[in-house]
Amino acid sequence: MAQHITRRWARLGAVVGAGAMLVALAGCSGAASSTDSGSTDTDAALKEDVTLTWWTWSDSTQEQADAISKVYPNVTFDVVKLENPDAAVTKLQNAIKAGKGAPDLMPVEYQTLPQLALGDALADLTPYGLGDYADAFTASTWNAVNVQDELVGMPMDSGPMVMIYNKDLYDKAGITEAPATWDDFAAASAAIHAYDPEAYIANSGDAGFFTSMIWASGGQPFKTEGENITIDLQDEGSKKFADFWNARLHAGELSGVPTWSDEWSKALTQDKLGTLMMGSWMISGMNDYGTLGKWRVAQIPSWDGQPASAENGGSALTVTSQSANKAAAAGILKYLSEGEGRELINANGFPSTIADLENPEFLDFAYESYGGQPANQQGALSAESVLKGWQYLPYQGYANNVFTDSVGKALGSDGDLNAALVEWQETLVEFGNEQGFSVNK
């Protein structure tokens, strides 16, 4: 099994820009009726001559499309490469609003699925038999593709969170084991900064990191039922993590370098940033950050030492509501859900399928960057401990974008993170109500 990843693709699962906000709500979009024949026979559809338009931001999609065409020679793909997930979402929403121009297939980040589903942009895949694959996928990714009682995509990669840490730096600071609890993490944080005042256990993080940490802390700040939304960024899990991260921030133990910046890469390479807490898609991406063998992978800390994790990033492949070839497109999703088709997907991300997460070849792969550690075992373990019940907002892209105006500002100025969460909540409530949702009413 291939052990590499397009990191830019995966990491963009954490942040979506302003262009990903809602264009229209469910029931009032400009979506036109598809010219699809209405047949749900995916096998028959794949035997007919058909061209499927596939929007993507991934460099690997054309290669995947070419491989699929060898299996289904009657299917031709028109792959359209867009800049990033934000650009894809904005372009799709504009097509839905115009009533024409949407593709047949498009990847959508898990956090953005509710937004597009409520905007009538995605087809329900249940009539095409894709619901039969429920037991093949991890609970968290399958939950993500089921929105408002509709199956709106098929999981591609996944991002159960892990802790990637610099064992060399930890050893020099006197830390002999990876922190299992947040108390352990606090002690390790102080020890690293005391050993080297220019070194930090982690950076302060971004919107994707912060929401994932709230999730892993048991928080469920976003609840959506139809157009009724409840936002509580002072629930127990949200406040618990904010209090803890506030303490690290005010102790001067968190680096201010932005994730994915050149400064961030330099800090990792030069042993000035000791820990990454990210989706498991990052496991295969550490060869670029300093001496091979200095890194290790463990579970993220929890409050009581028992496994408790969250997802961070990842995408589903969807069929749009405007597709005139829904049965054929759904047939492609079936192919990519198992066997050789699933291998195409797994070559560029961390698996979302249970069988692959249990595959000894995958689990026992020894990574040079981790000194021969079979690090995928930690990702697979994390996938089993993702806490249930999490929901994203139907305008999560907007939420992540304005995060910098409140929580992000506090992270950069030693502010009060709980006060910043309240400010973020006020912004999200106001925006949601302006968009026609009923928020906190």
Buried (B, 14 or more C-beta within 10 A) or exposed (E): EEBEBBBEBBBBBBBBBEBBBBBBBBEEBBBBEBEBEEBBBBEEBBBEEBEBBBBBBBEBBBBBBEEBBEEBEEBEBEBBEBEBBBBBBBBBBBBBBBEEBBBBBBBBBBBBBBBBBBBBBBBBBBBBBBEEBEEBBBBBBBBBBBBBEBBBBBBBBBBBBBBBBBBBBBEBBEBEEBBBBBBBBBBBBBBBBEBBEEBBBBBBBBBBBBBBBBBBBBBBBBBBEEBEBBBBBBBEBBBBBBEBBBBBBEEEBBBEBBBBEEBBBEBBEEBBBBBBBBBBBBBBBBEEBBEEBBBBBBBBBBBEBEBBBBBBBBBBBBBBBBBBBBBBBBBBBBBBBBEEBBBBBBBBBBBBBBEBBEBEEBBEBEBEBBBEBBBBBBBBBBBBBBBEEBBBBBBBBBBBBBBBEBBBBBBEEBBBBBBBBBBBBBBBBEBBBEBEBEBBE
